[in-house]
């Protein structure tokens, strides 16, 4: 086989794009080529995209803070309800003990 035949076979086997060749093609245009490559890679973004991303970030942060405050309020309400429940249980025990001391035996549930 001759060298041109080997080159043709090697060229036929190349299945993917040559990234180095693509970057070289853009780089030959100097600064403009560099800016285009950086835009394609996402290193540089247009101002309208950055403004949109910043606004979106602020919206999500505000929603997170509202949700956190709502959960804090719920935790406070649950703590108060638990305190009230504890007080009610203690009052019930005290009343039951007082009634037993007075000679009254409370009916057990289901013994009607």
C-alpha positions, 0 to 999 in steps of 0.5 A, a space after each residue: 500500500 502506498 502512503 496516499 492510500 494509507 492517508 485515505 484509510 485514516 481519513 475514512 476511519 475518523 468518525 468524530 469532529 476534531 476539536 483541535 481543528 475546530 478551535 484552530 479554525 476559530 482562533 485564526 480570526 484572532 480576538 473575534 474567534 476567541 470571543 466566539 469560542 468562549 461564547 460557544 463554550 459558555 464561558 462568556 454570556 450575554 448581559 440579558 442572559 446574566 440579568 435573567 439568571 440573576 432575577 431568577 436566582 433572586 426569585 428562588 431565594 425569596 421563595 426559599 426565605 418565605 418557605 423557611 419563615 412559614 416552617 418556623 411559624 409552624 414549628 412555634 405553633 406545634 410547640 404551643 399545641 404540645 404545651 397545651 396538650 401537656 397541660 391538659 394531660 396533667 389537669 386530667 391526671 389531677 382531676 382523676 386523682 381528686 375524684 378517686 380520693 373522693 371515692 368516685 371510680 371513673 368508668 373504664 372505656 367500653 364498660 357501659 
